[in-house]
Amino acid sequence: MKYTRIPLAVGVVYTADGNFKPKTIIVNGEKFLIDKVLYKKNYCPKSVAAIAPIEFTVMVAGETKKIYFEKDTDKWFSIKRVLKENEAQSYFTQ
């Protein structure tokens, strides 16, 4: 089974002490509100290449999703299983 990274645009709120929390996700031009951040941990998924990302488990429209942030590259992404050769399922639309 193959997986691929799905790049995300993420709106983030920064606190005075330097912490941050994702608030919105934009993928394929569609904006999604993050209802709640459930968990945050340092975790590198084994299914795709990544540089020491932070994994956020979030609630979006009542569904649990995982998104990742790489500090070294300043990029957000999600992971999806490849359905066909060179085709990945959209992260937020099923």
DSSP file (Angstrom, degrees, kcal/mol; ACC not computed):
  #  RESIDUE AA STRUCTURE BP1 BP2  ACC     N-H-->O    O-->H-N    N-H-->O    O-->H-N    TCO  KAPPA ALPHA  PHI   PSI    X-CA   Y-CA   Z-CA
    1    1 A M              0   0    0      0, 0.0     2,-0.3     0, 0.0    82,-0.1   0.000 360.0 360.0 360.0 132.6    0.0    0.0    0.0
    2    2 A K        -     0   0    0     80,-0.4    80,-2.7    81,-0.0     2,-0.3  -0.769 360.0-167.2-105.5 149.2    1.4    3.4   -1.0
    3    3 A Y  E     -A   81   0A   0     44,-0.4     2,-0.3    -2,-0.3    78,-0.2  -0.909   1.6-163.8-128.9 158.0    0.9    6.7    0.8
    4    4 A T  E     -A   80   0A   0     76,-2.5    76,-2.2    -2,-0.3     2,-0.4  -0.963  24.5-108.4-139.7 157.6    1.6   10.3   -0.3
    5    5 A R  E     -A   79   0A   0     -2,-0.3    74,-0.2    74,-0.2    83,-0.0  -0.691  23.3-154.8 -84.0 137.3    1.9   13.7    1.4
    6    6 A I  E     -A   78   0A   0     72,-2.9    72,-2.0    -2,-0.4     2,-0.1  -0.960  19.5-132.4-110.7 112.3   -1.0   16.2    0.7
    7    7 A P  E     -A   77   0A   0      0, 0.0     2,-0.3     0, 0.0    70,-0.3  -0.390  26.5-164.2 -66.0 141.4    0.3   19.8    1.1
    8    8 A L  E     -A   76   0A   0     68,-1.8    68,-0.6    19,-0.1     2,-0.5  -0.946  21.9-141.3-126.4 146.3   -1.9   22.0    3.3
    9    9 A A  E     -E   26   0B   0     17,-2.2    17,-3.5    -2,-0.3     2,-0.5  -0.949  31.7-168.7 -99.0 125.6   -2.3   25.7    3.9
   10   10 A V  E     -E   25   0B   0     -2,-0.5     2,-0.5    15,-0.2    15,-0.2  -0.966  20.1-142.0-125.5 128.5   -3.0   26.1    7.6
   11   11 A G  E     -E   24   0B   0     13,-2.1    12,-3.6    -2,-0.5    13,-1.5  -0.773  30.2-167.7 -85.0 128.6   -4.1   29.2    9.5
   12   12 A V  E     -E   22   0B   0     -2,-0.5     2,-0.5    10,-0.3     8,-0.0  -0.908  19.8-147.0-125.2 144.2   -2.3   29.4   12.8
   13   13 A V  E     -E   21   0B   0      8,-2.5     8,-2.0    -2,-0.3     2,-0.4  -0.950  18.0-155.0-108.1 127.6   -2.7   31.4   16.0
   14   14 A Y  E     -E   20   0B   0     -2,-0.5     6,-0.2     6,-0.2     2,-0.2  -0.824   6.4-143.9-102.1 141.3    0.5   32.1   17.9
   15   15 A T    >   -     0   0    0      4,-2.7     3,-1.9    -2,-0.4     0, 0.0  -0.555  29.4-104.6 -97.8 167.0    0.6   32.8   21.7
   16   16 A A  T 3  S+     0   0    0      1,-0.3    -1,-0.1    -2,-0.2    -2,-0.0   0.770 119.6  57.8 -61.6 -26.9    2.8   35.3   23.5
   17   17 A D  T 3  S-     0   0    0      2,-0.0    -1,-0.3     1,-0.0     3,-0.1   0.360 122.6-102.1 -88.6   7.6    4.9   32.4   24.8
   18   18 A G  S <  S+     0   0    0     -3,-1.9    -2,-0.1     1,-0.3     2,-0.1   0.387  79.6 129.4  93.1  -4.1    5.7   31.2   21.3
   19   19 A N        -     0   0    0     -5,-0.0    -4,-2.7     2,-0.0     2,-0.3  -0.376  40.2-156.0 -76.4 163.7    3.3   28.3   21.1
   20   20 A F  E     -E   14   0B   0     -6,-0.2    -6,-0.2    -3,-0.1    -8,-0.0  -0.977  11.9-163.2-142.9 156.3    1.0   27.9   18.2
   21   21 A K  E     -E   13   0B   0     -8,-2.0    -8,-2.5    -2,-0.3     2,-0.2  -0.989  25.0-122.5-141.0 127.2   -2.3   26.2   17.4
   22   22 A P  E     +E   12   0B   0      0, 0.0   -10,-0.3     0, 0.0     3,-0.1  -0.480  31.9 170.3 -69.0 139.3   -3.8   25.4   13.9
   23   23 A K  E     +     0   0B   0    -12,-3.6    11,-3.0     1,-0.4     2,-0.3   0.680  59.6  20.3-119.8 -34.3   -7.2   27.0   13.4
   24   24 A T  E     -EF  11  33B   0    -13,-1.5   -13,-2.1     9,-0.2     2,-0.4  -0.965  57.8-153.6-138.9 155.4   -8.1   26.6    9.7
   25   25 A I  E     -EF  10  32B   0      7,-2.7     7,-3.1    -2,-0.3     2,-0.5  -0.997   4.2-164.2-129.2 133.5   -7.0   24.3    6.9
   26   26 A I  E     +EF   9  31B   0    -17,-3.5   -17,-2.2    -2,-0.4     2,-0.4  -0.978  17.2 165.4-118.4 121.6   -7.2   25.2    3.2
   27   27 A V  E >  S- F   0  30B   0      3,-2.3     3,-2.0    -2,-0.5   -19,-0.1  -0.996  70.0  -6.8-136.9 130.6   -6.9   22.3    0.7
   28   28 A N  T 3  S-     0   0    0     -2,-0.4    -1,-0.1     1,-0.3     3,-0.1   0.844 129.5 -57.3  53.4  37.3   -7.8   22.4   -3.0
   29   29 A G  T 3  S+     0   0    0      1,-0.2     2,-0.4    -3,-0.0    -1,-0.3   0.421 113.2 117.6  78.8  -1.9   -9.2   25.9   -2.4
   30   30 A E  E <   -F   27   0B   0     -3,-2.0    -3,-2.3     2,-0.0     2,-0.4  -0.856  55.5-143.3-103.9 133.9  -11.6   24.8    0.2
   31   31 A K  E     -F   26   0B   0     -2,-0.4     2,-0.4    -5,-0.2    -5,-0.2  -0.793  14.8-170.9-100.6 134.7  -11.4   26.2    3.8
   32   32 A F  E     -F   25   0B   0     -7,-3.1    -7,-2.7    -2,-0.4     2,-0.4  -0.979  18.2-133.3-124.9 135.8  -12.1   24.0    6.8
   33   33 A L  E     -F   24   0B   0     -2,-0.4     2,-0.8    -9,-0.2    28,-0.5  -0.732  16.8-133.4 -86.8 131.6  -12.4   25.2   10.4
   34   34 A I  E     -B   60   0A   0    -11,-3.0    26,-0.2    -2,-0.4     3,-0.1  -0.785  17.5-167.1 -84.2 114.1  -10.6   23.2   13.0
   35   35 A D  E     -     0   0A   0     24,-2.4     2,-0.3    -2,-0.8    -1,-0.2   0.878  65.8 -11.2 -69.9 -39.0  -13.1   22.7   15.8
   36   36 A K  E     -B   59   0A   0     23,-1.0    23,-2.7    -3,-0.1     2,-0.7  -0.974  55.4-127.5-162.9 142.8  -10.6   21.4   18.4
   37   37 A V  E     +B   58   0A   0     -2,-0.3    21,-0.2    21,-0.2     3,-0.1  -0.885  27.7 179.8 -92.5 117.2   -7.0   20.2   18.7
   38   38 A L  E     +     0   0A   0     19,-2.7     2,-0.3    -2,-0.7    20,-0.2   0.894  61.8   2.1 -85.6 -44.1   -7.2   16.9   20.5
   39   39 A Y  E     -B   57   0A   0     18,-1.5    18,-2.3     2,-0.0     2,-0.4  -0.980  52.5-166.7-145.0 153.5   -3.5   15.9   20.7
   40   40 A K  E     +B   56   0A   0     -2,-0.3     2,-0.3    16,-0.2    16,-0.2  -0.975  25.5 148.0-141.0 126.7   -0.1   17.3   19.8
   41   41 A K  E     -B   55   0A   0     14,-2.2    14,-3.5    -2,-0.4     2,-0.6  -0.993  51.9-100.9-154.5 156.8    3.0   15.2   19.8
   42   42 A N  E     +B   54   0A   0     -2,-0.3     2,-0.3    12,-0.2    12,-0.2  -0.727  58.6 151.6 -77.5 118.9    6.4   14.8   18.0
   43   43 A Y        -     0   0    0     10,-1.6    -2,-0.1    -2,-0.6     0, 0.0  -0.947  36.5-153.8-156.5 130.2    5.8   11.9   15.6
   44   44 A C        -     0   0    0     -2,-0.3    -2,-0.0     8,-0.1     6,-0.0  -0.914  25.0-133.9-106.4 111.0    7.4   11.0   12.3
   45   45 A P        -     0   0    0      0, 0.0     3,-0.4     0, 0.0     5,-0.1  -0.366   4.4-146.8 -64.5 141.9    5.0    8.9   10.2
   46   46 A K  S    S+     0   0    0      1,-0.2     4,-0.0     3,-0.1     3,-0.0   0.617  88.4  70.0 -83.6 -13.4    6.7    5.9    8.6
   47   47 A S  S    S+     0   0    0    -45,-0.1   -44,-0.4   -43,-0.0     2,-0.3   0.670 105.9  25.9 -83.4 -17.7    4.6    5.9    5.5
   48   48 A V  S    S-     0   0    0     -3,-0.4     2,-0.3   -46,-0.1   -44,-0.1  -0.953  90.0 -93.1-140.4 160.1    6.1    9.1    3.9
   49   49 A A        +     0   0    0     -2,-0.3     2,-0.3     2,-0.0    -3,-0.1  -0.553  53.8 157.9 -73.4 135.5    9.3   11.0    4.1
   50   50 A A        -     0   0    0     -2,-0.3     2,-0.7    -5,-0.1    -6,-0.0  -0.987  41.7-125.9-156.1 155.3    9.3   13.8    6.7
   51   51 A I  S    S-     0   0    0     -2,-0.3    21,-0.4     1,-0.1    20,-0.2  -0.848  76.3 -56.1-110.7  95.0   11.7   15.8    8.8
   52   52 A A  S    S-     0   0    0     -2,-0.7    19,-0.5     1,-0.1    20,-0.1   0.853  79.2-171.7  42.1  58.8   10.9   15.5   12.5
   53   53 A P        -     0   0    0      0, 0.0   -10,-1.6     0, 0.0     2,-0.5  -0.292  25.0-123.7 -78.6 163.5    7.3   16.8   12.2
   54   54 A I  E     -BC  42  69A   0     15,-2.5    15,-2.0   -12,-0.2     2,-0.5  -0.919  26.2-142.5 -99.6 129.6    4.8   17.6   14.9
   55   55 A E  E     -BC  41  68A   0    -14,-3.5   -14,-2.2    -2,-0.5     2,-0.5  -0.832  14.1-166.8 -96.6 128.3    1.6   15.6   14.6
   56   56 A F  E     -BC  40  67A   0     11,-3.3    11,-2.6    -2,-0.5     2,-0.6  -0.967   8.9-156.1-112.2 126.6   -1.7   17.3   15.5
   57   57 A T  E     +BC  39  66A   0    -18,-2.3   -19,-2.7    -2,-0.5   -18,-1.5  -0.923  29.6 175.5 -98.8 119.2   -4.9   15.3   15.9
   58   58 A V  E     -BC  37  65A   0      7,-3.0     7,-2.9    -2,-0.6     2,-0.5  -0.824  33.9-123.8-127.0 159.9   -7.7   17.7   15.2
   59   59 A M  E     +BC  36  64A   0    -23,-2.7   -24,-2.4    -2,-0.3   -23,-1.0  -0.926  29.1 177.3-102.5 125.0  -11.5   17.7   14.9
   60   60 A V  E >  S-BC  34  63A   0      3,-3.0     3,-1.9    -2,-0.5   -26,-0.1  -0.974  73.0 -21.8-130.1 115.8  -12.8   19.0   11.6
   61   61 A A  T 3  S-     0   0    0    -28,-0.5     3,-0.1    -2,-0.4    -1,-0.1   0.874 128.4 -50.3  51.8  41.5  -16.6   19.0   11.0
   62   62 A G  T 3  S+     0   0    0      1,-0.2     2,-0.4     0, 0.0    -1,-0.3   0.467 118.0 109.6  81.0   1.7  -17.0   16.2   13.6
   63   63 A E  E <   -C   60   0A   0     -3,-1.9    -3,-3.0     0, 0.0     2,-0.4  -0.884  68.6-122.7-113.1 143.9  -14.3   14.0   12.1
   64   64 A T  E     +C   59   0A   0     -2,-0.4     2,-0.3    -5,-0.2    -5,-0.2  -0.707  36.8 175.0 -83.4 129.7  -10.8   13.2   13.6
   65   65 A K  E     -C   58   0A   0     -7,-2.9    -7,-3.0    -2,-0.4     2,-0.5  -0.927  24.1-137.8-131.3 155.1   -8.0   14.1   11.2
   66   66 A K  E     +C   57   0A   0     -2,-0.3    13,-0.4    -9,-0.2     2,-0.3  -0.970  23.0 176.2-115.5 129.9   -4.2   14.1   11.6
   67   67 A I  E     -C   56   0A   0    -11,-2.6   -11,-3.3    -2,-0.5     2,-0.3  -0.924  13.9-147.6-127.7 156.8   -2.1   16.9   10.2
   68   68 A Y  E     -CD  55  77A   0      9,-3.0     9,-2.1    -2,-0.3     2,-0.4  -0.930   5.6-159.2-129.1 147.2    1.7   17.4   10.4
   69   69 A F  E     -CD  54  76A   0    -15,-2.0   -15,-2.5    -2,-0.3     2,-0.7  -0.992   6.3-156.2-128.0 125.1    4.0   20.4   10.7
   70   70 A E  E  >> - D   0  75A   0      5,-2.9     4,-1.7    -2,-0.4     5,-1.1  -0.886   2.2-166.7 -98.2 112.5    7.7   20.3    9.8
   71   71 A K  T  45S+     0   0    0     -2,-0.7    -1,-0.2   -19,-0.5   -19,-0.1   0.895  86.4  57.1 -63.3 -40.2    9.5   23.1   11.6
   72   72 A D  T  45S+     0   0    0    -21,-0.4    -1,-0.2     1,-0.2   -20,-0.1   0.829 121.7  25.5 -63.7 -33.1   12.7   22.7    9.5
   73   73 A T  T  45S-     0   0    0    -22,-0.2    -1,-0.2    -3,-0.2    -2,-0.2   0.514  98.6-130.4-106.6  -8.7   10.8   23.2    6.2
   74   74 A D  T  <5 +     0   0    0     -4,-1.7     2,-0.4     1,-0.2    -3,-0.2   0.868  62.0 137.4  58.9  39.6    7.9   25.3    7.6
   75   75 A K  E   < - D   0  70A   0     -5,-1.1    -5,-2.9   -66,-0.0     2,-0.3  -0.927  44.9-151.4-122.8 143.7    5.4   23.1    5.8
   76   76 A W  E     +AD   8  69A   0    -68,-0.6   -68,-1.8    -2,-0.4     2,-0.3  -0.830  26.5 159.8-104.0 146.7    2.1   21.5    6.8
   77   77 A F  E     -AD   7  68A   0     -9,-2.1    -9,-3.0    -2,-0.3     2,-0.3  -0.986  26.5-149.7-157.8 164.3    0.9   18.3    5.3
   78   78 A S  E     -A    6   0A   0    -72,-2.0   -72,-2.9    -2,-0.3     2,-0.4  -0.778  24.0-121.8-125.6 175.9   -1.5   15.4    5.7
   79   79 A I  E     +A    5   0A   0    -13,-0.4     2,-0.3    -2,-0.3   -74,-0.2  -0.972  27.3 176.1-125.9 136.4   -1.1   11.8    4.5
   80   80 A K  E     -A    4   0A   0    -76,-2.2   -76,-2.5    -2,-0.4     2,-0.2  -0.991  33.4-109.0-138.4 149.0   -3.4    9.8    2.3
   81   81 A R  E     -A    3   0A   0     -2,-0.3     8,-1.2   -78,-0.2     2,-0.5  -0.529  37.1-116.7 -72.0 138.3   -3.4    6.4    0.7
   82   82 A V  E     -G   88   0C   0    -80,-2.7   -80,-0.4    -2,-0.2     6,-0.2  -0.674  26.6-170.6 -78.5 123.3   -2.8    6.4   -3.0
   83   83 A L  E     +     0   0C   0      4,-1.1     2,-0.3    -2,-0.5    -1,-0.2   0.907  69.1   4.9 -82.2 -45.0   -5.8    4.9   -4.8
   84   84 A K  E >  S-G   87   0C   0      3,-0.9     3,-2.1     1,-0.0    -1,-0.2  -0.823 105.2 -60.7-131.1 170.2   -4.4    4.6   -8.3
   85   85 A E  T 3  S-     0   0    0      1,-0.3     3,-0.1    -2,-0.3    -2,-0.0  -0.343 123.2  -4.8 -54.4 125.3   -1.0    5.1   -9.8
   86   86 A N  T 3  S+     0   0    0      1,-0.1     2,-0.4    -2,-0.1    -1,-0.3   0.719 112.9 108.1  60.6  25.7   -0.1    8.8   -9.3
   87   87 A E  E <   -G   84   0C   0     -3,-2.1    -4,-1.1     2,-0.0    -3,-0.9  -0.994  46.5-170.2-134.8 129.3   -3.5    9.7   -7.8
   88   88 A A  E     -G   82   0C   0     -2,-0.4     2,-0.2    -6,-0.2    -6,-0.2  -0.919  28.2-112.7-117.9 144.8   -4.2   10.4   -4.1
   89   89 A Q        -     0   0    0     -8,-1.2     5,-0.1    -2,-0.4     2,-0.0  -0.519  42.1-102.3 -71.1 138.5   -7.5   10.7   -2.4
   90   90 A S        -     0   0    0     -2,-0.2    -1,-0.1     3,-0.2   -84,-0.0  -0.357  27.4-131.7 -60.7 141.7   -8.3   14.2   -1.2
   91   91 A Y  S    S+     0   0    0      1,-0.2    -1,-0.1   -11,-0.1   -12,-0.1   0.858  98.3  29.7 -68.3 -37.3   -7.8   14.5    2.5
   92   92 A F  S    S+     0   0    0      1,-0.1     2,-0.5   -27,-0.0    -1,-0.2   0.521 111.7  63.9-107.1  -6.6  -11.0   16.2    3.4
   93   93 A T              0   0    0      1,-0.1    -3,-0.2    -3,-0.0    -1,-0.1  -0.977 360.0 360.0-119.2 132.5  -13.4   15.0    0.8
   94   94 A Q              0   0    0     -2,-0.5    -1,-0.1    -5,-0.1    -3,-0.0   0.395 360.0 360.0-110.8 360.0  -14.3   11.3    0.6
